[in-house]
Amino acid sequence: MLWIAPSIPTDSEAARMEKSGMPALLLIPGIDEDGRAGWWSDWKMTHPNAVVQIVNLDGVGTRIDWAWENIAETMEKELAKK
């Protein structure tokens, strides 16, 4: 599953993702304009067993949808590691 990090979610949304058990790549902006990247990074540190891999999109801000080319390059690199 590929997931673009939403703005700071409720605890129930994060819990639902964790409990789904589905491996996921979570794309977070490299420029943390609204706090979501920090929130998700902290969440991952406190939930180390969650099957979520965080991918930091360097140079990309909150408008991730404006950076599809950058996302495609990042995803190619991440998938090549597998």
Contacts in CASP RR format, 6 or more apart in sequence:
PFRMAT RR
TARGET T0000
AUTHOR 0000-0000-0000
METHOD contacts of the structure
MODEL  1
MLWIAPSIPTDSEAARMEKSGMPALLLIPGIDEDGRAGWWSDWKMTHPNA
VVQIVNLDGVGTRIDWAWENIAETMEKELAKK
1 22 0 8 1.000
1 23 0 8 1.000
1 24 0 8 1.000
1 25 0 8 1.000
2 24 0 8 1.000
2 25 0 8 1.000
2 27 0 8 1.000
2 75 0 8 1.000
3 17 0 8 1.000
3 24 0 8 1.000
3 25 0 8 1.000
3 26 0 8 1.000
3 27 0 8 1.000
4 26 0 8 1.000
4 27 0 8 1.000
4 64 0 8 1.000
5 26 0 8 1.000
5 27 0 8 1.000
5 28 0 8 1.000
5 29 0 8 1.000
5 36 0 8 1.000
5 37 0 8 1.000
5 40 0 8 1.000
6 13 0 8 1.000
6 36 0 8 1.000
7 34 0 8 1.000
7 36 0 8 1.000
8 34 0 8 1.000
8 35 0 8 1.000
8 36 0 8 1.000
8 39 0 8 1.000
9 39 0 8 1.000
14 43 0 8 1.000
14 47 0 8 1.000
17 24 0 8 1.000
17 50 0 8 1.000
17 52 0 8 1.000
18 47 0 8 1.000
18 50 0 8 1.000
18 52 0 8 1.000
21 51 0 8 1.000
22 51 0 8 1.000
23 51 0 8 1.000
23 52 0 8 1.000
23 53 0 8 1.000
24 51 0 8 1.000
24 52 0 8 1.000
24 53 0 8 1.000
25 52 0 8 1.000
25 53 0 8 1.000
25 55 0 8 1.000
25 75 0 8 1.000
25 78 0 8 1.000
26 40 0 8 1.000
26 52 0 8 1.000
26 53 0 8 1.000
26 54 0 8 1.000
26 55 0 8 1.000
27 55 0 8 1.000
27 57 0 8 1.000
27 64 0 8 1.000
27 71 0 8 1.000
27 74 0 8 1.000
28 36 0 8 1.000
28 37 0 8 1.000
28 38 0 8 1.000
28 40 0 8 1.000
28 41 0 8 1.000
28 54 0 8 1.000
28 55 0 8 1.000
28 56 0 8 1.000
28 57 0 8 1.000
29 36 0 8 1.000
29 37 0 8 1.000
29 57 0 8 1.000
29 59 0 8 1.000
29 60 0 8 1.000
29 61 0 8 1.000
29 62 0 8 1.000
29 64 0 8 1.000
30 37 0 8 1.000
30 56 0 8 1.000
30 57 0 8 1.000
30 58 0 8 1.000
30 59 0 8 1.000
30 60 0 8 1.000
30 61 0 8 1.000
31 59 0 8 1.000
31 60 0 8 1.000
31 61 0 8 1.000
31 62 0 8 1.000
32 38 0 8 1.000
32 61 0 8 1.000
33 61 0 8 1.000
33 62 0 8 1.000
34 62 0 8 1.000
36 62 0 8 1.000
37 56 0 8 1.000
40 54 0 8 1.000
41 54 0 8 1.000
44 50 0 8 1.000
44 52 0 8 1.000
44 54 0 8 1.000
53 78 0 8 1.000
55 74 0 8 1.000
55 75 0 8 1.000
55 78 0 8 1.000
57 64 0 8 1.000
57 67 0 8 1.000
57 70 0 8 1.000
57 71 0 8 1.000
57 74 0 8 1.000
58 74 0 8 1.000
59 67 0 8 1.000
59 70 0 8 1.000
60 66 0 8 1.000
60 67 0 8 1.000
60 70 0 8 1.000
60 71 0 8 1.000
61 67 0 8 1.000
64 71 0 8 1.000
END
